[in-house]
């Protein structure tokens, strides 16, 4: 049975939700302007849907002013339209994945058959499949696979000993990462946070320093997403210090160092520190040059291609449309077709937002449609895509744009 779509809520803009949150506090627009630091004119345009409220740093500023979670402004999680059968399939497993996360750390109490069937080779293959679905943005397939896989890995860490137990914890941490990404892309932020905590806990038990540090990459992301930039920065700095103290840690350490510099660049961009953002991007580029190839250590997809993709993301995060478009036109031409669909789709989402900021709405729609072809559900569930599309619809209801808005469920 399809999940019924709450169309009035789904059709709301972030600005309309902002207005509702403001009125809940009995504030007028001038008060929100004073507390948030944005002009009265900007507040009015956001609330009236004349200006897209899609940038994370702006949403974080308003959420801090109103003392609310950013998802109260973005409206996440979203329910796919009933016509989006794949989208409906993607969300049907959310409850089962959540239950598997809640069982973490509890005695698994396996049956004799479950204990006898533990096979780390088979589990490794299943985790590899889960990561393929993750990199391919195959949300429905991820949801189908994860509940049983998490259960079997929880049994494995209970019945294995020694090195085998540490390997089982590594596999469990990786599966939790897949669950985290599945939930995050569906807008289930609290459940994704729960999964991140499980990643950290499991990674610690591998006793592998690099594996433990890789888990903290996601921990920093959790704090960054709610605007706790100092705390996120502290985690990133500690990780970079630890990596620097390791000396020659091999290509895995180089990848991880570069990935943390990318995370630092995003943290700085959302904290509106453009100088620090570009500095960390340059340091990531240096690590990518040292690596000399695209790698996927710890499933972080680090290398020259991902640094190029992030070089577009950063000016988008800071609302610098012209810089983002200029970089995007160069990056898009060199983007390998075999690169992970999840990363390519995110690139085209950034390209679309860049074109929107640059006033090129037709090109923005074209880029969003390219992202949708690569990762349909992840694109349709993306808060920035939905808000930008909604704002463009307020100014011009062209047929192609209206049809895209219908697939998103914003009209």
ZIPE-V894297 format. One line per field, one symbol per residue. ss: DSSP state (H for helix, E for strand, C for the rest). A space follows every 10 residues. Layout:
# ZIPE-V894297
ss=???
This chain:
# ZIPE-V894297
ss=CCCCCCHHHH CCCHHHHHHH HHHHCCCCHH HHHHHHCCCH HHHHHHHCCC CCCCCHHHHH HHHHHHCCCH HHHHCCCCCC CCCCHHHHHH HCCHHHHHHH HHCCCCCCCC CHHHHHCCCH HHHHHHHHHH HHHHHCCCHH HHHHHHHHHH HHHHHHHHHC CHHHHHHHHH HHHHHHHHHH HHHHHCCCHH HHHHHHHHHH HHHHCCCCHH HHHHHHHHHH HHHHHCCCHH HHHHHHHHHH HHHHHCCCCH HHHHHHHHHH HHHHHHHHHH CCCHHHHHHH HHHHHHHHHH HCCCCCHHHC CCCHHHHHHH HHHHHHHCCC HHHHHHHHHH HHHHCCCCCC HHHHHHHHHH HHHHHHHCCC HHHHHHHHHH HHHHCHHHHH CCHHHHHHHH HHHHHCCCHH HHHHHHHHCC C
